Amino acid sequence: MAFGSFDKGADAPMAEINTTPLVDVMLVLLVVFIITAPLLSNVVKLDLPQAQAARHQDKPQAIRLAIDAAGQLFWNDQPLPAAQLAFRFSAAAAANPEVELHLRADKAVRYEIVAQALADAQNAGVTRIGFITTAH
């Protein structure tokens, strides 16, 4: 299926690239893009209502209570005698009724110490209690 050429025999193939189909495809794409480009940048003008929101209140202060393997208590990373724990819970609950307790206890600590800390928190009115663990 050879096309004719002026300088060689009739059976020789044509060695030139025919760019007409390429130009036709490019012109069709150009027309398509010219038509669709204004549609993509269409902007809808809206008059949105204005709203005033109340100021966001910060989350309540959390108490970080840690109990090490020896049973020593740490209130926000400060050592605390066990006798003062109930008083500190009462003071924190009186200052902020929605205070949270984040309890972190060593796995070797006796359960009795953890249970006493939870009982002191509950008696003082602390209702939001979370247990902090580590992922392995």
Secondary structure, DSSP 8 states (H G I E B T S, - for coil): -----SSS-TTS---S---HHHHHHHHHHHHHHHHHHHHHT--------------------EEEEEE-TT--EEETTEEE-GGGHHHHHHHHHHH-TT-EEEEEE-TTS-HHHHHHHHHHHHHHT--EEEE-----
